[in-house]
Amino acid sequence: MELRALLAVILSMAVLASYQFFFVPAPVDRPSLEPPVQVAPEGPPEAIPALADDSGLTPPGAEAQTATTTAIESQVTIIAENYRASLTNRGGRITSMVLPAYRDDAGAELDLVSPSATTANRLPLEWFGIASAATALNNELFEVSVDGGGFGDERTIAGDESVLVTYSWADGAGRTATKTIRFPGAGNQIHVSASGTGFGELFLGLGAGLDQVPAGLRNAYLAESALIYSPAGLETWSAGDLATPVAIDGPLWVGQESHYFLAAFLLDEAPVPPRALLTVVDVEQPAAVDAEDQSPVAHQVPAIAASVASFGLSAPVYFGPKKYDYLTQQGHELEQAIDFGIWGFISRPLLFVLNTIHSFTANYGLAIILLTALLRLVFWPLNQKAMTSMRKTQKLQPQMAAIRGKYKGAKDLEKRQQMNEEVMALYKREGVSPLGGCLPMLAQIPILFSFYALLSVAIELRQAPFFLWVTDLSSHDPYLVLPLLMGASMFFQQRLTPQTAADPQQASMMRMMRFMPIFFTVMFLYVPSGLVLYWLSNNLLGIGQQLYVNRSMDRQIEAEKAAKKAAKKAAKAQRGN
């Protein structure tokens, strides 16, 4: 029973790890929201023709207006504490959103507007909608005015200061569009107001993705997703879910995510939250570094937009990291964007402890080791009980083998029942529980899974160095040293663990389990170094505790033997007297 439960636990963890890292999750059942409205646009946004005429969209009876377009394209850059944003008056869109505190894979400051989005001309705060004229606004040159932050095309702000950038456009035939963006000196939230007439239903979108991941490296964690948060909970949409654009009414916030970053319209401040539009964008991603063909790879990413209703759109927009405590400070329940899984109520306190330890060590690798040691200390009594029970069970193997040999070949149900009763009587006489080695291990599974999920999604580990060659705990060990050490530690731990097989069937299962270190080593070759470091640390601490238990049990056995020998000697002396 112990062996089967242990094998089930190990296999469950192996299946979970394999699924998380090597397979993109299938679409999940959606929470019950307002019934989604299928939008039938004239064509995908990137295929909509440029504005050639009014497309019959001028409101009946609209008076002629003076055109307010400009013939000069201009850029303005706002430099704040947490970001550096650049905008163009061509459509009034953001061309760059740099987060100086973070670096991309090349070591440059991270830009949330990826080169793929720029190449596809799908930039944050873009216009699009059901009418072709709406998307054509992205190619129009808007009149621009900038207020605050000094003078010129580059404005620097800090603290309570802000810069207000206003874009306006009119064609003189009744169609107008206005976009006002307030950039604060602190934080990662800007505020956007937009309005338009003559275009049918108009939307503001967040562009085409937040990162630039080579196509060959995409997996369940690195794939982009669209997020919808409502009172019913969080929905996650992949590009595969959006073969047809979908509109959803009444979300509290809508956003696009990469593994570590988020862009989101915060709509819960509006009296009537506008509806959100979900669609896909065709982009070209770079090929994997080791691919023979280095040509860009066609790829679809989900895109999301908020409706500019008849009364306009006015909402904060978040561009920043998916850092749990920071998102909590932003309000709007943005922290829901971080998926810790079903054991999130355990992962969140563990993250707090991990960050607290890091505040003293200034090294997340050391923090992982110390937190692993702390968990081992908390579970020391349970592990001690499990290891001691397994060692006692091993000690009883000769007597159990004798009982089973006594009933060998017996097929009668009554005889089998008698054998089981004798085995249980032996357990009871020796003070051993048949589940003593299993239940304590099962009690720790939620903690193990929670820590596993925490290390998988925490941005704190992104590009966090440990020592020497391990320069990024969120990526795999480039020399595969940690996975090989982890496999060796599992093998050594397995050799130390008492072998309790007493019949051929159990012996066969034990032989199968000898391959588990090899299986885990292969599985962990290319997973984040932080996870491997946790598993290696846990194994090494487990080895230390097992050695301690083995030595204690050996001393106890020797003491029992000495006591029996002394008792026999005393009894012999008494008989002699």
Secondary structure by P-SEA (a helix, b strand, c coil): caaaaaaaaaaaaaaaaaaacccccccccccccccbbbbbcccccccccccccccccccccccccccccccbbbbbbbbcccbbbbbbccccccccccccccccccccccccccaaaaaacccccccccccccccccccbbbbbbbcccccccbbbbccccbbbbbbbbbccccbbbbbbbbbbccccbbbbbbccccccbbbbbcccccccccccccccccccbbbbbcccbbbbbcccccccbbbbcccccccccccccccccccccccbbbbbbbbbbbbbbbccccccccccccbbbbbbbbbbcccbbbbbbbbccccaaaaaaaccccccccccccaaaaaaaaaaaaaaaaaacccaaaaaaaaaaaaaaaaaaaaaaaaaaaaaaaaaaaaaaaaaaaacccccaaaaaaaaaaaaaaaaaaccccccccaaaaaaaaaaaaaaaaaacccccccccccccccccccccccaaaaaaaaaaaaaaaaacccccccaaaaaaaaaacaaaaaaaaaaccccaaaaaaaaaaaaaaaaaaaaaaaaaaaaaaaaaaaaaaaaaaaaaaaac
